[in-house]
Amino acid sequence: MKVIVVKDYEEASQKAFEVMKDYLKPGKVLGLATGSTPLGLYKLMIEDHEKNGTDYKDIHTYNLDEYVGLPLNHRESYYSFMHANLFDHIGIPEENTHVPSGLGDLEENCRRYDEMIADEPVDIQLLGIGADGHIGFNEPGTPFDSGTHVTDLTEQTRKDNLRFFKDLGEEVPTQAVTMGLKTIMAARNVLLIATGENKAEAVKGLIEGPVSTECAASVLQQHPSTIVIIDEAAGKLLEKK
Ligand code: PGA
């Protein structure tokens, strides 16, 4: 695991873009994430597409997760999020993009999702981290050998995500479909970004904690090619500076 410490969110996004740039090439498969963390990186990818014409026609993408029960066109579905914040601005064909479906036969959706990823392995998986150490929606206690599956969201996660649903007067869904830890670990390369003090504990578990399902992200200590980009606030509990 390579850890890069930067000053703030902006610098983290910039560094992440430098890493990502190497994978913005025909034939590459990107594993993508939602949430506040990747927004800065996505802005830089859009800017780069507009300025330099980086072509996404032969790039495929797989997102980490999706809420169960939200219609695709719900403002807070991760399908909508990805279209609004990236896909609609980089000229990527719809059929190249994949977001797990939280509607219909969930077991079947999960099985198919893992099958598709096994057929075209992810070259680089982008990750944020939850305050409880989750990656994707793999909450504490998720087995390391889990494939894509349906999960209950913890109170902490639902509280953290309330900010997105509050103004709609809605509750945060209680379940999600998520790539499992085994699915994530199968990616050839992993790029995790964490910024802000509220991530400090999770970052400590990720980098210095025991490899334990109590901090799902700690499994990445066993991944052969992971880059972690953190800002100073997220790194403040680390013993090794
Ligand atoms: P955030 O979420 O980027 O909105 O902080 C990260 C996560 O929950 O994985």
Boltz pocket constraint, residues with backbone or C-beta under 6 A from the ligand:
constraints:
  - pocket:
      binder: B
      contacts: [[A, 34], [A, 35], [A, 36], [A, 37], [A, 38], [A, 128], [A, 129], [A, 130], [A, 131], [A, 134], [A, 135], [A, 136]]
      max_distance: 6.0
